Amino acid sequence: MAQADYVVSNGTGAAVRADLNGQLAAIVSNNSGATAPATTYAYQWWADTTTNTLKLRNSANSAWIEIMQLDGTLTIEDGTVSAPGLAFRDDLNTGIFRPSTDQFAISTNGVERVEWGTSEVVFNDGGNNYDFRVEGDTNPNLLFVDASADAVGIGNTPSHTLDVNGGIGSNGDYFNFYANGAKYIAASGDSNSSLSLTGRGGLILLTGGNNYNNGTERARIDSSGRLLVGTTTTSAAPLTVNGTIEANSSLYRAVFGNGYVDGDSHVVSGGNGAELQVQASTSNRPAVLSLGGAQGASEYLGAITFFNSGNTDGKRCRASIVCGQEGSTANQQGGVLTFSTTADGASSPTERMRIGQNGNVTIGTTSSIYSSRLTCQSMSGVSASVFLTDTASEYGTILRNTATSGNNRFALFETEAAPVTRGSITYNRGGGVVAYNTTSDYRAKTLLGDVENPGETIDALKVYRGVMNGATVERPMLVAHEAQQVAPYCVTGEKDGVDDEGNPIYQQMDHQVLVPLLIVEIQQLRARVAALEAQ
């Protein structure tokens, strides 16, 4: 290791020779040393033995530029999306850069196109109109992601969210799908049942087999839309059944084929007590059951009632389906269906559900709220209007919005008669994010001033490591009653609350209301850091 000032001083022959040898030693060792040379020049080399790197002095002779590790490893600057660390001489905003730790990205024209991280590879992370396409040996659109349409095409340019040109198949549990007029096959994972859709000619339900071609046919919908159950012989009727249709053998039984209701005389023939047989009298007429009544505001058109005759107080109606008249036109031309049941101990049915003339459905009430398509109103003492559960006791609700762009609103929370919107659940198709929103418009608030000393509240919040009862994953958590003492506005309920039966009513927290405190604290910390850095 040697360094020199590269200036040969006047002196005797031996002194000049020693000075020259020192200069040559510095040159041959690239000015190696644990510290930088005392005298520097533009474009001077320095082998930094402390960091084990080879460095080059910049043209202004003001700083060292790291070139490579002395063990041969080549390094480049991290760069940015608009100025990559490794770029092209004539295209400086196109190249490779490092967005963050353990990340590698490629940009073109100053825009990130693909990014590799420790857990994923992301294309078009910025959400730009930037397509992704994979070519095959003969198909230029073997896989095509159309960014502008938010659509994916396989084998073609997509015109739908998913557009497939060709067949879809699986070798597991017999699921196949073939296009272009060929056979369509689909089978369930259950080895005792399968579903086969053959060509474009109809749908066939098979059971008893372990794949789509060796089960026993049970039902089919033919190419004319007719449903056949227990038979393959078609007729002019839209429904052909070979056998008995039963909802419950002790309450209702309808047989098609023996008795019938004559289409001309409306006389029931062939019935035996609890049976109702309906059959067309001629081959070109369908079997129809019609209930009719006179027009009028106070009249209903027809009803199906269910009753028993064994009570000590005589025959009593237990349930009914009634068609009434509803509307604003003359003689109330619109029709409404009401469904009623009789509560235990009651003497007559009570309406439970209604389908109005406009198609609106109401449950537990007779009027639609905000003209909504479905209105459910809770009974007294019941906390939920709608409750969904499956056989595994898992609970959930599925909401679907058919909009194809922008923010899709799945739930709206309103109060007061005006009404006043307090929050919503939305999905942004462009960003692919489900948002749980609370109203934050300035017109809905009364601002009283800035937040002072947010750190006092933050310092008073105690965070624990813990596991929710019944769960297994450990995570950081707050305790509601402790947080309530510091920030009561983020907690609902009372400590150690119980219901009338002594069951606990657990306190709940809205953690997001603490975010403004964190923002203020971070802003103040940044200001303090900036002030210190300025010093």
C-alpha positions in Angstrom: 0.0 0.0 0.0 1.3 3.4 -0.9 0.2 7.0 -1.6 1.9 10.1 -2.9 1.4 13.7 -3.8 2.8 13.1 -7.4 5.2 16.0 -7.1 8.9 15.3 -7.5 10.9 17.7 -5.3 14.3 19.0 -6.1 17.1 17.2 -4.4 20.1 15.0 -4.7 20.1 12.0 -7.0 19.3 9.5 -4.3 16.5 11.7 -2.9 14.9 12.2 -6.4 15.2 8.5 -7.0 13.4 7.7 -3.7 10.7 10.3 -4.5 10.2 8.7 -7.9 10.0 5.2 -6.5 7.3 6.5 -4.0 5.3 8.0 -6.8 5.5 4.7 -8.8 4.5 2.7 -5.7 1.4 4.8 -5.3 0.6 4.4 -9.0 1.1 0.6 -9.1 -1.1 0.1 -6.0 -3.8 2.5 -7.1 -3.1 4.8 -4.1 -4.2 2.0 -1.8 -4.7 2.8 1.8 -7.2 2.9 4.8 -7.8 6.6 4.3 -8.1 8.8 1.2 -4.9 10.3 -0.3 -4.0 13.7 1.2 -3.5 15.1 -2.3 -6.2 14.3 -4.9 -6.6 14.9 -8.6 -9.6 14.5 -11.0 -10.0 11.0 -12.2 -7.5 9.6 -9.7 -7.8 6.0 -8.5 -7.9 4.9 -4.8 -8.0 1.4 -3.5 -9.9 1.9 -0.2 -8.7 -0.9 2.0 -11.1 0.0 4.8 -14.3 -0.6 2.7 -12.5 -3.0 0.3 -13.6 -0.9 -2.7 -12.0 0.7 -5.8 -12.9 4.3 -6.2 -12.4 7.0 -8.8 -12.2 10.8 -8.2 -14.9 12.7 -10.1 -14.2 15.3 -12.8 -14.6 18.2 -10.3 -12.2 16.6 -7.9 -14.8 17.0 -5.2 -15.9 13.4 -4.3 -15.1 9.8 -4.8 -17.2 7.5 -7.0 -17.4 3.8 -6.0 -16.6 1.6 -9.0 -16.4 -2.0 -7.7 -15.5 -4.2 -4.8 -11.9 -5.2 -4.6 -13.0 -8.9 -4.7 -14.5 -8.3 -8.2 -18.1 -7.5 -7.3 -19.5 -4.7 -9.5 -21.9 -2.2 -7.9 -24.1 0.6 -9.3 -26.1 3.4 -7.8 -29.6 2.7 -6.5 -31.1 5.2 -9.0 -34.7 6.2 -9.3 -37.5 5.4 -11.7 -36.7 8.5 -13.8 -32.9 8.2 -13.4 -32.0 4.4 -13.1 -28.7 3.4 -11.6 -27.9 1.4 -14.7 -29.2 3.2 -17.8 -28.4 3.6 -21.5 -26.1 6.3 -22.8 -28.7 7.7 -25.2 -31.8 6.9 -23.1 -31.0 7.8 -19.5 -34.6 7.3 -18.1 -34.7 3.7 -19.2 -32.8 1.0 -17.2 -32.5 -0.8 -13.9 -33.0 0.8 -10.4 -33.6 -0.3 -6.8 -36.9 1.1 -5.3 -36.2 -0.2 -1.8 -34.4 -2.9 0.1 -34.4 -6.3 -1.6 -36.2 -4.9 -4.7 -35.2 -4.8 -8.3 -37.1 -2.8 -11.0 -37.0 -1.9 -14.6 -38.3 1.4 -16.0 -38.8 2.8 -19.5 -39.4 6.4 -20.3 -39.2 7.2 -16.6 -42.1 4.8 -15.7 -41.7 1.6 -13.6 -42.8 -1.4 -15.7 -41.9 -4.5 -13.6 -40.6 -5.0 -10.1 -39.1 -8.0 -8.3 -39.4 -8.2 -4.6 -38.9 -10.9 -1.9 -42.5 -12.2 -2.1 -43.9 -11.2 -5.5 -43.3 -9.9 -9.0 -45.5 -6.9 -10.0 -46.1 -5.7 -13.5 -47.3 -2.2 -14.0 -47.4 -1.3 -10.3 -48.2 2.3 -11.1 -51.5 1.4 -12.7 -50.6 2.9 -16.1 -52.1 2.0 -19.5 -49.4 -0.6 -20.0 -50.3 -4.0 -21.6 -48.6 -7.3 -20.9 -48.4 -9.8 -23.7 -46.9 -13.3 -24.2 -46.4 -14.6 -27.7 -46.6 -18.3 -28.8 -44.8 -19.8 -31.8 -47.9 -19.0 -33.9 -50.1 -16.9 -31.8 -49.0 -13.3 -31.0 -51.6 -13.1 -28.2 -51.1 -16.4 -26.3 -51.6 -14.3 -23.1 -52.7 -10.7 -23.3 -53.4 -8.4 -20.3 -55.2 -5.3 -21.6 -54.5 -2.6 -19.0 -56.9 0.0 -20.5 -59.8 -2.4 -20.4 -58.8 -4.3 -17.2 -59.2 -7.5 -19.2 -57.3 -10.7 -19.8 -57.3 -12.6 -23.1 -56.0 -16.1 -23.7 -55.3 -16.8 -27.3 -56.8 -13.4 -28.5 -57.3 -9.7 -27.7 -59.9 -9.6 -24.9 -63.3 -8.0 -25.3 -64.5 -9.2 -21.9 -62.9 -9.3 -18.4 -61.7 -12.9 -19.2 -61.7 -13.8 -22.9 -60.6 -17.3 -23.9 -60.2 -18.4 -27.5 -59.9 -22.2 -27.2 -60.7 -25.0 -24.8 -60.5 -25.0 -21.0 -59.7 -28.4 -19.5 -58.6 -30.1 -16.3 -57.4 -33.6 -15.6 -58.7 -33.5 -12.0 -62.2 -34.8 -11.2 -63.2 -34.5 -14.9 -63.8 -30.8 -15.5 -63.5 -29.9 -19.2 -64.8 -27.2 -21.4 -64.5 -27.1 -25.2 -65.5 -24.2 -27.4 -66.3 -23.7 -31.1 -69.3 -26.0 -31.2 -67.6 -29.0 -29.7 -68.6 -31.0 -26.7 -68.9 -29.2 -23.3 -68.2 -31.4 -20.3 -68.3 -30.5 -16.6 -68.2 -32.8 -13.6 -68.2 -32.3 -9.8 -65.5 -33.5 -7.5 -68.1 -35.9 -5.9 -67.5 -39.3 -7.3 -71.2 -40.1 -7.0 -72.5 -37.3 -9.2 -71.5 -35.5 -12.3 -72.9 -32.8 -14.6 -72.5 -33.1 -18.4 -73.3 -30.3 -20.9 -73.1 -31.9 -24.3 -72.6 -29.7 -27.4 -75.0 -26.8 -27.6 -78.0 -29.1 -27.6 -78.8 -29.4 -23.9 -77.9 -30.0 -20.3 -77.8 -33.5 -18.8 -77.6 -34.4 -15.1 -75.9 -37.7 -14.3 -75.5 -39.5 -10.9 -74.1 -42.8 -9.8 -70.9 -42.6 -11.8 -67.3 -41.5 -11.1 -66.9 -39.5 -14.3 -69.0 -37.8 -16.9 -69.5 -40.8 -19.2 -70.6 -43.7 -17.0 -73.3 -42.2 -14.7 -77.0 -42.7 -14.9 -79.1 -39.9 -16.5 -81.5 -38.3 -14.0 -82.7 -35.1 -15.7 -82.0 -33.0 -18.8 -82.9 -29.7 -20.3 -83.1 -30.2 -24.1 -82.2 -27.8 -26.9 -85.8 -26.3 -26.8 -85.6 -25.5 -23.1 -87.9 -28.3 -21.9 -87.1 -30.0 -18.6 -87.3 -33.8 -18.4 -87.1 -35.5 -15.0 -86.9 -39.3 -14.8 -87.4 -39.7 -18.6 -85.8 -39.0 -21.9 -89.0 -38.9 -23.9 -89.9 -35.3 -24.8 -93.4 -33.8 -25.2 -94.8 -30.4 -26.0 -94.9 -29.5 -22.3 -92.1 -27.4 -20.9 -91.9 -29.8 -17.9 -92.1 -33.6 -18.2 -91.9 -35.7 -15.0 -91.9 -39.5 -14.8 -93.0 -40.1 -11.2 -94.3 -38.2 -8.3 -93.5 -34.6 -7.2 -93.5 -34.3 -3.5 -92.6 -31.5 -1.1 -93.6 -33.5 1.9 -95.6 -36.7 1.7 -97.8 -35.8 4.7 -98.8 -32.4 3.5 -98.6 -32.1 -0.3 -98.4 -34.5 -3.2 -99.0 -33.8 -6.9 -99.1 -36.5 -9.5 -99.0 -35.8 -13.3 -100.3 -38.5 -15.5 -103.3 -40.3 -13.9 -105.8 -37.6 -12.9 -106.1 -34.2 -14.5 -107.9 -30.9 -14.5 -109.8 -30.7 -17.8 -108.8 -27.6 -19.8 -112.3 -26.9 -20.9 -114.6 -27.8 -18.0 -112.1 -27.1 -15.2 -113.2 -30.3 -13.5 -110.8 -32.2 -11.3 -110.7 -35.8 -12.3 -108.8 -38.8 -10.8 -107.9 -37.2 -7.5 -107.7 -39.3 -4.3 -107.9 -36.9 -1.3 -104.5 -35.2 -0.8 -103.5 -35.5 -4.5 -103.8 -32.8 -7.1 -103.4 -34.0 -10.7 -103.1 -31.4 -13.5 -103.1 -32.5 -17.2 -103.9 -30.8 -20.4 -107.1 -32.1 -22.1 -105.6 -31.8 -25.6 -102.1 -32.3 -26.9 -101.5 -28.7 -28.1 -102.6 -27.1 -24.8 -100.4 -26.7 -21.7 -101.4 -27.6 -18.2 -102.2 -24.4 -16.3 -103.5 -23.7 -12.8 -105.2 -20.2 -12.8 -106.7 -18.3 -9.9 -108.8 -15.2 -10.8 -110.9 -12.6 -9.2 -112.7 -9.4 -10.0 -111.0 -6.0 -10.3 -111.4 -3.6 -7.4 -109.5 -1.8 -4.7 -110.7 -4.1 -1.9 -110.5 -7.4 -3.8 -107.7 -9.9 -4.0 -107.3 -12.0 -7.2 -106.5 -15.4 -5.7 -105.0 -17.2 -2.7 -103.4 -20.5 -1.8 -104.1 -21.3 1.9 -102.8 -24.1 4.1 -104.9 -25.2 7.1 -105.6 -28.0 9.4 -109.0 -29.3 10.6 -108.0 -31.2 13.8 -108.0 -28.3 16.2 -110.5 -28.2 19.1 -111.6 -24.7 17.9 -112.2 -25.9 14.3 -110.4 -25.4 11.0 -107.6 -22.8 11.2 -105.4 -21.3 8.5 -101.7 -21.8 9.1 -100.2 -20.0 6.1 -101.2 -18.4 2.8 -100.0 -17.0 -0.5 -102.2 -14.2 -1.7 -102.2 -12.2 -4.9 -103.7 -8.7 -4.4 -104.2 -5.6 -6.5 -101.9 -2.7 -6.2 -101.1 0.4 -8.3 -102.2 3.9 -9.2 -104.0 3.2 -12.5 -107.7 2.6 -12.8 -109.0 -0.5 -11.0 -105.5 -1.0 -9.7 -104.0 -3.0 -12.5 -100.8 -3.9 -10.7 -100.4 -7.2 -8.8 -98.8 -7.9 -5.5 -97.9 -11.2 -3.8 -98.0 -11.6 0.0 -96.7 -14.5 2.0 -98.1 -15.0 5.5 -97.6 -17.5 8.3 -99.4 -18.1 11.7 -97.3 -17.7 14.9 -97.6 -20.4 17.5 -100.8 -19.8 19.5 -102.1 -17.1 17.1 -105.5 -17.5 15.5 -104.7 -16.1 12.0 -101.7 -15.6 9.7 -99.5 -12.5 9.7 -97.9 -11.1 6.5 -94.1 -11.9 6.5 -93.0 -11.1 3.0 -94.3 -9.1 0.0 -93.4 -8.8 -3.7 -94.8 -5.5 -4.9 -96.1 -4.6 -8.4 -92.8 -2.8 -9.0 -90.8 -5.9 -8.2 -89.6 -4.6 -4.8 -89.4 -7.3 -2.0 -90.1 -6.5 1.6 -89.6 -8.8 4.6 -91.0 -7.9 8.0 -92.5 -4.7 6.6 -95.1 -3.7 3.9 -93.2 -0.7 2.5 -89.9 -0.4 0.7 -87.3 2.0 2.3 -85.9 4.5 -0.2 -87.6 2.4 -3.0 -84.9 -0.3 -2.5 -85.3 -3.5 -4.3 -85.1 -5.5 -1.1 -86.0 -4.2 2.4 -85.6 -6.4 5.5 -86.9 -5.2 8.8 -86.0 -6.9 12.1 -88.6 -8.3 14.4 -88.8 -6.8 17.9 -85.9 -8.2 20.0 -83.9 -9.4 17.0 -80.6 -7.7 16.3 -80.2 -8.5 12.6 -82.5 -8.3 9.6 -80.4 -10.7 7.5 -78.2 -13.5 8.8 -76.4 -16.0 6.6 -74.7 -19.2 7.7 -73.6 -22.5 6.2 -73.4 -26.0 7.6 -70.0 -25.4 9.0 -71.2 -22.5 11.2 -69.2 -20.0 9.2 -71.0 -16.7 8.8 -70.8 -14.3 5.9 -72.6 -12.0 3.4 -71.9 -11.8 -0.3 -72.5 -8.4 -2.0 -72.1 -8.0 -5.7 -72.0 -4.9 -7.9 -72.3 -5.1 -11.7 -70.6 -1.8 -12.4 -67.4 -2.2 -14.5 -65.4 0.9 -13.6 -65.0 3.5 -10.9 -66.0 3.1 -7.3 -68.6 0.4 -6.7 -70.7 1.1 -3.6 -71.7 -2.1 -1.7 -73.0 -0.7 1.5 -74.3 2.8 2.6 -74.8 3.8 6.2 -77.2 6.6 6.8 -79.0 8.1 9.7 -81.9 10.5 10.2 -84.8 11.1 7.9 -82.9 13.5 5.6 -80.9 11.1 5.2 -77.3 11.9 6.3 -74.6 9.6 5.0 -72.2 8.4 7.7 -70.1 5.9 5.8 -69.9 3.3 3.1 -68.1 0.2 1.8 -66.8 0.6 -1.7 -64.6 -1.2 -4.1 -62.3 0.7 -6.5 -61.9 -1.3 -9.7 -58.9 0.8 -10.9 -57.0 0.3 -7.7 -58.4 -3.1 -6.7 -59.0 -2.0 -3.1 -62.0 -2.5 -0.8 -62.5 0.7 1.3 -64.3 1.0 4.6 -65.2 4.7 4.6 -66.3 7.1 7.3 -67.8 10.5 6.3 -65.0 13.1 6.5 -66.4 16.0 4.5 -65.6 19.4 6.1 -69.3 20.3 5.8 -70.2 17.5 8.2 -67.7 18.7 10.8 -67.2 21.5 13.3 -63.4 22.1 13.4 -62.2 23.5 16.8 -58.5 23.9 16.2 -55.2 22.0 15.9 -54.4 18.8 17.9 -51.9 19.5 20.7 -49.6 17.1 22.5 -50.6 14.0 20.5 -47.6 12.2 22.0 -49.2 12.2 25.5 -52.1 10.1 24.2 -49.8 7.9 22.2 -47.4 7.3 25.1 -50.4 6.4 27.4 -51.6 3.7 25.0 -50.2 0.3 26.1 -49.6 -2.3 23.4 -49.4 -6.0 24.3 -48.5 -9.2 22.6 -51.5 -11.5 22.7 -53.9 -14.0 21.1 -57.6 -13.6 20.7 -59.6 -16.3 22.6 -60.3 -19.1 20.2 -57.5 -18.0 17.8 -53.9 -19.2 17.5 -52.0 -16.2 15.8 -50.1 -13.9 18.1 -50.3 -10.2 17.3 -49.9 -6.8 18.9 -53.1 -5.5 20.5 -54.6 -2.8 22.7 -57.0 -3.4 25.5 -60.3 -1.6 25.2 -60.9 -0.4 28.7 -57.3 0.9 29.0 -57.6 2.7 25.7 -60.9 4.1 26.9 -59.2 5.9 29.7 -56.9 7.7 27.3 -59.0 8.0 24.1 -62.7 7.3 25.0 -63.8 8.2 21.5 -62.3 5.0 20.1 -64.1 2.5 22.4 -67.7 1.3 22.3 -69.3 -0.4 25.4 -68.5 -0.6 29.1 -65.8 -2.5 30.9 -67.1 -5.9 32.3 -70.6 -5.3 30.7 -73.0 -8.3 30.6 -76.5 -8.9 29.2 -79.6 -9.9 31.2 -78.4 -13.5 31.3 -75.0 -12.7 32.6 -73.2 -13.2 29.2 -70.3 -10.8 28.6 -70.9 -7.9 26.2 -67.4 -7.3 24.9 -66.1 -3.8 24.4 -65.0 -2.9 20.8 -62.5 -0.5 19.4 -62.3 1.6 16.2 -58.5 1.7 15.7 -58.7 4.0 12.7 -59.7 7.0 14.9 -56.2 6.9 16.4 -54.6 7.5 12.9 -55.0 11.3 13.1 -53.0 11.3 16.3 -50.3 9.3 14.6 -50.2 11.7 11.7 -49.9 14.7 13.9 -47.1 13.1 15.9 -45.2 12.1 12.8 -45.6 15.6 11.4 -44.2 17.0 14.6 -41.4 14.5 14.6 -40.5 15.3 11.0 -40.4 19.0 11.9 -38.1 18.3 14.8 -35.8 16.1 12.7 -35.7 18.7 9.9 -34.7 21.3 12.4 -31.9 19.1 13.8 -30.7 18.3 10.3 -30.7 22.0 9.5 -28.3 22.6 12.4 
